[in-house]
Structures are given as C-alpha cells and as structure tokens.
Amino acid sequence: ATSIRVEFSALDDSVDLDSIATEFWRHLGAFAVRQEVDHETRAIRELLFTKALAASAAARDPVPGDDRDPVEIEHSAATKS
C-alpha cells in the first residue's frame, strides 16, 4: 500500500492547525467515498447512458444501413446502381 505523509505548519500563531487538519481529513475521506461509489456504479451509469442514447436514436428517423455495415459501404453502393 502507498502511504503519504502530510504535515501542516502555520506561518503565524493565529492559525488553528487542528481545525485545518480535521477539515483536510474530512475532505479526503469524502473524496475516497466518491471514488469508491464511482468505481462501484460505473457499469450502471454506462448502461443508463447507453439506454438513453438508444431511446434518443429510436425517436429520430432511422438511419440507412445497419450495425453489420457501420460505414454504409453496401448501402451507398446499392443506391448508386
């Protein structure tokens, strides 16, 4: 495991280093939770995004060609003859 050492030092005595350190660790913990949630929900977000794109595409006019001919080589050749 990787470890990181963090040191806080004040430029003057008016700074409360304990509260700054507490706030830092609170934000670091929140970031770690966001990273874990992002990792665990990635597949769900990708599925929802894919479904939204599919629904959006279905609402428009169908495009020529099909998924076996993504560059529409066969379709364009058929329309030229």
N, C-alpha and C positions, 0 to 999 in steps of 0.2 A: 504494500500500500504506500501511496505517496503521502508525505507529510509536509506541511508548510508551517513555518514559524512566523507569527505575527507579533510585532512589538509596537506599542503605542507610546509616543513621548510627546510631552507638551512643550510648546515654545515659551509658555509662561504659566504661572500658578493658578490662573483664573479658569483653566480648562479642567473639567471633570473627566478624567480618563476612564474611570469606572463606567460612567454612563455611555461614553463613546464606545468602549469595548463591548458593553452589553448590547448596544444598538447594532454594532457591526456583526456580532454573532447571531443576533435575531435575524438580520437580513440574509446572512449566509445560510442559516437554516431554512429560511423561506425559499431561497434560491434552490437549495438541494431538493426540497419537496417539489418545486415546479419542474425541475429536471426529471425527477422520478415519475411524476404524473405524465409529463411529455413522452417519456420512454414507454410507459405502460399503455398509453392511449393512442399511440401513433397509428396503429392498424385501424382503429375505429375511425379516427379522423380521416384517414385516407379513403376508407370505404364510404363515409358520408360525402366526401368531396367527389368521389367517382360517381356516386348516385346522383348528386346534384348536377354534375356535368351531363350525365346520361339523360336526366329529366329535361335539362335545358336543350339538349340536342334533339330530343324527341318532340319538343314543342315547335321546332322550326321545320321547314320543308326538308324532306330527305335529300341527302347529298348523293350524287351519282357514284356508282361503284360500290364495292363492299370491302369488308376487312381483309379479304384474301388478296385484294388488289389496291393497296393503300395509295399508290401513286396514280391510279386510274389509267394505267397503260392500256389495258384491254378495252376500257370504256371509250377512251379517246380514239383508239384505232377503229372501234365499231362505228362511231359516229362520223368518222371521215369517209367511210366507204358507202 
